[in-house]
């Protein structure tokens, strides 16, 4: 026969079990759960990206285009 424990109850958000309020804790995402159902945060949530260095070491302006007059012969190329 179960023993009566005074105090308010709550429903665990993960398991759906009715439990005493004193046995509940807040999870990292804000949900209130039983002590046996706490969920550790995934380590991938704390990974930060590495900034990409996208600048060129030596940058020069583009040279102007040179156009050939018609007709073009193999010697012009």
N, C-alpha and C positions, 0 to 999 in steps of 0.2 A: 504494500500500500504506500503511495507516495506521501511524502511529508509536505505539509503546507508551509510555504515561505511567503511572508507578507511582502507587499510592495507591488508597484505597477508592472504591467507586462508590455511587451512590444512584439511586433512580428518582424523577424529577420528578413531583410530584403534579398538575401541570396538563397536561403533555404526555405523560407516560408514558415519556419517553426515559431510557435509562440514561446517566448522566453522572458525571464525577468529582466527588468531594465538595468539592474546592477551587473548583469552578465553581458551587456552590449558595449561595443566600441565603435567609433567612427573609422571608416576605411579611408584610404588616401583620396578616393574620388568623392567623398562626402556621404556615402551611404552608411546607414547604421546597421551593423550586423552582429551576430553572436561571436564570442571570442574564438571559437573554433573555425570560423569562416572568414577570418580576415585575409585579405589579399595583398601580397607584396607587390609593389610597383615594379614594372618591367625595367631592367637596366637600359634597354634601348630608348626609354623615354628621356634619358639624361645625356644621350649622345649629341654632341654639337658638330656642326659641319666645319670643314677646314676652308678658309677663304681661298679663292682661286686668284692667283696673280695673273691677270690677263693683259698686262702692259708688255710691250715689246722692249727688249733691251736696247735696240737701236732702231729708231723710227725715222724714215726719210719720206719726203713727199713723193707722190707718183710723178713720173716723168711725163711730159706732154706727148701725146700721140703724134706719130709721123705718118703722113699719108703719101702714098705713091701715086704718080700721075698715070693715066691710062695711055697706052696699053702697057701692061706689066710683063717684063721679060724675066727669065730665070736669073739673069745677072743683077736685077734689081733687088732680089731677095737675098 
